Amino acid sequence: MKAIKYFSVLLIPFVTYISLTNYGWLTFLPVLFVFGFVPLLEFFIKPNKNNFTKEEEKTEKQNKLYTYLLYLILPIQIVFLIFFFYSIQNPNLETYEIVGRILGMGIMCGVLGINVGHELGHRNNRFDEFIGELLLLTSLNTHFLPYHNGGHHYNVATPKDAATARKNEWIFIFWIRSHFSSYTTAWSLENTRLKTANKTWFHYKNRMIVYTISTIFLISTIFFFYGKFVGISFILAAIVGILLLETVNYIEHYGLLRKQNENGRYERVKRNHSWNSDHQVGQVLLFNLSRHSDHHYNGAKHYQLLKSVPESPQMPTGYPGMMLLSLIPPIWFLVMNKKLKKLA
């Protein structure tokens, strides 16, 4: 079955389990797997530009296994968080081993919590969206949904979008600008939505109020039952997940802008307004997130149906490799600005 390949994402909980139950360099196994083994492997595996035929697309659209895998991620994420709370308290751990375990849980928060939460947050039914909200809560990034769906998809590839990296913008500055701007924009979007519905911003239907209370309750509960050290370790792991998200945001839209007409209106979002990668390993581990242009062209399309199209600008390697490259701004600018020049 075509859906089975996406179950390879369970390798991430597997290597995280090894990290949380071992010592020494093995505590860094999730980092070595995602940012060492995967980028290396993608140098030897040919990119996959194949798309479903119309008949296959109809069949795979009805295949519930793709969605059941996303549902499975929630209990896995919760179990691993609880396991992390206990494992990080091990008195025999060296400082660097604590760092390794936090980074491993952070990768879980980014890849399973935020990325799967993102996919489910685009679904047009409340159950799927709720599962997505819970996953985002485990990564302390619940504001992502109001901003992403109501702000990013509307303003992408324009200066109005916090999650679109400017040409020559350093990623470390982008992390701060994107995260905090998207947070304030999420509040603004919710306030506007309620005002349009003739409701005050201080209303139980304001998702940002609900999300804020839920986040405070979760953090307070962890501090109360597990103590300050575990609470701080969880927050640090969540920050790692958030930084992974913002790094992905950075590489997905770096330097790409929509054209503006004489009235100041931007052209509609097209498939050339996001960077794409057809490198197969990262593609599968991230639920086709790297076919990002088609996602922006049709945000409601399920991950398994996303297409690779010729007009989408292509990254030189997969997401993990590009994320590493972005951390060295001079080399990133050298590589990506040349590509931008060719697109001009």
C-alpha positions in Angstrom: 0.0 0.0 0.0 1.2 3.5 -0.9 0.4 4.8 2.6 2.8 2.5 4.3 5.9 4.5 3.5 4.7 7.4 5.7 4.8 5.1 8.7 8.6 5.5 8.5 8.0 8.7 10.6 7.8 6.2 13.5 11.6 6.0 13.2 11.7 9.3 15.0 10.0 8.0 18.2 12.2 4.9 17.9 15.5 6.9 17.9 14.1 9.2 20.6 13.3 6.2 22.8 17.0 5.1 22.4 18.0 8.7 23.4 15.8 8.6 26.5 17.0 5.2 27.7 20.7 5.4 27.1 23.8 7.5 27.9 26.7 9.1 26.1 26.5 9.9 22.4 23.3 7.8 22.0 21.3 10.6 23.7 22.0 12.6 20.6 20.8 9.9 18.3 17.6 11.8 17.1 19.8 14.8 16.1 22.3 12.5 14.3 19.4 10.7 12.6 17.5 13.8 11.4 20.4 16.1 10.6 23.1 13.6 9.8 21.9 10.3 8.4 18.9 11.8 6.5 20.7 14.5 4.6 23.5 12.1 3.8 21.0 9.5 2.5 19.3 12.1 0.3 22.5 12.6 -1.6 22.2 9.0 -2.8 18.5 8.7 -3.4 17.0 10.2 -6.6 14.3 12.9 -5.9 10.7 11.7 -6.5 8.8 13.9 -8.9 6.0 11.3 -9.5 2.4 12.3 -8.9 -0.7 10.2 -8.6 -2.8 9.6 -11.7 -6.4 10.9 -11.5 -7.6 7.3 -10.7 -4.9 6.8 -8.1 -5.7 10.2 -6.5 -9.4 9.2 -6.2 -8.4 6.0 -4.5 -5.8 7.4 -2.1 -8.1 10.3 -1.2 -10.5 7.8 0.3 -7.8 5.8 2.0 -8.3 6.4 5.7 -4.9 4.9 6.6 -3.3 8.2 5.9 -5.5 10.0 8.5 -5.3 7.1 11.0 -1.5 7.5 11.0 -2.0 11.2 12.0 -4.3 10.2 14.8 -1.8 7.7 16.0 0.8 10.5 16.5 -1.2 12.1 19.4 -1.0 9.1 21.9 2.7 8.6 20.8 3.5 12.2 21.5 1.7 12.2 24.9 3.4 8.9 26.0 6.8 10.2 25.0 6.3 13.5 26.8 5.5 11.6 30.1 8.4 9.3 29.5 10.6 12.3 28.9 9.5 13.9 32.2 10.7 10.8 34.1 13.8 10.1 32.0 15.2 13.7 32.4 15.2 13.3 36.2 17.7 10.5 36.1 20.4 11.6 38.7 23.1 9.8 36.7 22.9 12.0 33.7 25.7 14.3 32.7 24.8 17.8 31.5 25.5 17.0 27.9 23.2 13.9 28.1 20.4 16.1 29.5 21.0 18.4 26.5 20.8 15.4 24.1 17.5 14.2 25.6 16.0 17.7 25.5 17.0 18.0 21.8 15.5 14.6 21.1 12.2 15.5 22.6 12.4 18.8 20.8 12.6 17.0 17.5 9.5 15.1 18.5 7.7 18.4 19.3 8.7 19.8 15.9 8.1 16.9 13.6 5.2 15.1 15.4 3.7 17.9 17.5 3.8 20.9 15.2 4.0 19.4 11.7 1.2 16.9 12.2 -0.8 19.6 14.1 -0.4 21.7 11.0 -1.7 19.0 8.7 -4.7 18.3 10.9 -5.3 22.0 11.4 -6.1 22.4 7.7 -8.8 19.7 7.8 -12.4 21.0 7.5 -13.8 19.0 10.4 -13.7 19.8 14.1 -12.4 16.5 15.3 -9.3 16.6 13.1 -8.7 20.2 14.0 -9.0 19.4 17.7 -6.4 16.6 17.5 -4.2 19.1 15.7 -4.7 21.6 18.5 -3.8 19.1 21.2 -0.6 18.2 19.2 0.3 21.9 19.0 -0.4 22.3 22.7 2.2 19.6 23.4 4.7 21.9 21.7 3.4 25.1 23.3 2.6 26.6 19.9 -1.2 26.7 19.7 -1.3 30.2 18.2 0.1 28.6 15.1 -3.4 27.6 13.7 -5.1 31.0 13.8 -2.1 32.7 12.3 -1.1 30.0 9.8 -4.6 29.6 8.3 -5.8 33.1 8.6 -2.6 35.1 8.1 0.2 33.1 6.5 -1.8 31.5 3.8 -3.4 34.8 3.0 -0.3 37.0 3.1 2.4 34.5 2.1 5.2 35.8 -0.2 4.4 39.5 0.7 6.1 41.8 3.2 2.9 41.5 5.4 3.7 37.9 6.2 5.8 37.3 9.3 6.6 33.7 8.2 8.1 34.8 4.8 11.8 35.4 5.1 13.2 38.5 3.4 16.1 38.2 1.0 19.4 38.5 3.0 17.6 38.2 6.3 19.6 36.2 8.8 17.7 33.2 10.2 18.5 34.1 13.8 16.7 37.4 13.4 13.9 35.7 11.4 13.3 33.3 14.3 12.4 36.2 16.6 10.5 38.3 14.1 8.4 35.4 12.7 7.5 33.8 16.1 6.5 36.9 18.0 4.9 38.7 15.0 2.8 35.6 14.3 1.7 35.4 17.9 0.5 39.0 18.0 -1.1 38.6 14.6 -3.0 35.6 15.8 -4.6 37.7 18.6 -5.4 40.4 16.0 -7.1 37.9 13.7 -9.2 36.4 16.5 -10.2 39.8 17.7 -11.3 40.9 14.2 -13.1 37.6 13.7 -15.2 38.1 16.9 -15.8 41.8 16.2 -17.2 40.8 12.8 -19.5 38.4 14.6 -20.6 41.2 17.0 -18.8 39.6 19.9 -16.3 41.2 22.3 -12.7 39.9 22.1 -13.1 38.7 25.7 -15.3 35.8 24.7 -15.0 32.0 25.2 -15.0 31.6 21.4 -11.8 33.6 21.2 -9.4 30.7 20.4 -6.4 32.7 21.6 -7.9 33.0 25.1 -8.7 29.3 25.2 -5.2 28.4 23.9 -3.5 30.7 26.5 -5.5 29.2 29.4 -4.7 25.7 28.1 -1.0 26.5 27.8 -0.8 28.0 31.3 -2.7 25.0 32.7 -0.4 22.5 31.0 2.8 24.2 32.1 1.5 24.7 35.7 0.5 21.1 35.9 3.9 19.9 34.8 5.7 22.2 37.3 3.3 21.1 40.1 3.6 17.3 39.6 7.2 17.0 38.2 9.0 20.0 39.6 10.9 23.0 38.3 13.7 21.1 36.5 11.3 19.0 34.5 9.1 22.0 33.7 12.1 24.0 32.4 13.3 21.0 30.4 9.9 20.7 28.8 9.8 24.4 27.9 13.3 24.0 26.4 12.2 21.0 24.3 9.2 23.0 23.1 11.4 25.9 22.1 13.5 23.5 20.1 10.4 22.3 18.3 9.4 25.9 17.6 12.8 26.8 16.3 12.5 23.8 13.9 9.2 25.1 12.7 10.6 28.6 12.2 13.6 27.2 10.3 11.3 25.3 8.0 9.3 28.6 7.5 12.6 30.3 6.6 13.6 27.9 3.9 10.1 27.4 2.5 9.6 31.0 1.4 13.0 32.7 1.5 13.2 35.7 -0.8 10.1 34.8 -2.8 7.6 37.7 -3.4 4.3 38.0 -5.2 3.9 40.7 -7.8 1.8 43.8 -7.0 -0.4 45.7 -9.4 -0.8 49.4 -9.7 -3.6 49.3 -7.1 -1.4 47.7 -4.6 -3.1 44.3 -4.8 -1.0 41.2 -4.9 -1.4 38.5 -7.5 -3.0 35.3 -6.3 -0.8 32.7 -4.6 0.8 30.4 -7.3 3.0 27.3 -7.2 6.1 29.4 -7.7 5.7 31.3 -4.4 7.3 28.5 -2.3 10.5 26.5 -2.4 10.0 22.8 -3.1 12.0 19.7 -2.4 11.3 16.3 -4.0 14.0 14.5 -2.0 12.2 11.4 -0.8 13.5 10.8 2.8 12.6 14.2 4.2 9.5 14.2 2.1 8.1 11.1 3.7 9.3 11.9 7.3 7.5 15.3 7.1 4.3 14.1 5.4 5.0 15.7 2.1 5.5 19.1 3.7 8.3 19.7 1.2 5.8 19.8 -1.7 5.0 23.1 -0.2 4.0 25.0 -3.3 1.0 22.8 -4.0 0.1 23.0 -0.3 -0.2 26.8 -0.6 -2.0 26.5 -3.9 -4.6 24.4 -2.1 -4.3 24.4 1.6 -7.1 21.9 2.2 -5.5 19.2 0.1 -4.4 16.2 2.1 -0.7 15.6 2.4 -0.7 12.4 0.4 -2.2 14.1 -2.7 0.3 17.0 -2.9 1.9 17.3 -6.3 5.3 18.1 -7.7 5.0 20.6 -10.5 7.6 22.0 -12.9 7.0 25.7 -12.1 7.9 25.3 -8.4 11.4 26.5 -7.6 13.4 23.6 -6.3 15.8 23.4 -3.3 19.2 21.8 -4.0 18.6 19.2 -1.3 16.0 18.0 1.2 14.6 19.9 4.2 17.0 18.6 6.8 20.0 19.5 4.7 18.6 22.9 3.8 17.8 23.6 7.5 21.5 23.0 8.3 22.6 25.2 5.4 20.4 28.1 6.7 22.3 28.1 9.9 25.4 29.3 8.0 24.0 32.6 6.5 26.9 33.5 4.2 26.8 30.1 2.5 23.0 30.2 2.5 22.9 33.6 0.8 25.6 32.4 -1.7 23.5 29.4 -2.7 20.0 30.7 -2.5 20.5 34.3 -3.9 21.9 32.8 -7.1 18.7 30.7 -7.4 16.6 33.8 -6.7 18.5 35.7 -9.4 17.6 33.0 -11.9 13.9 33.2 -11.0 13.8 37.0 -11.5 
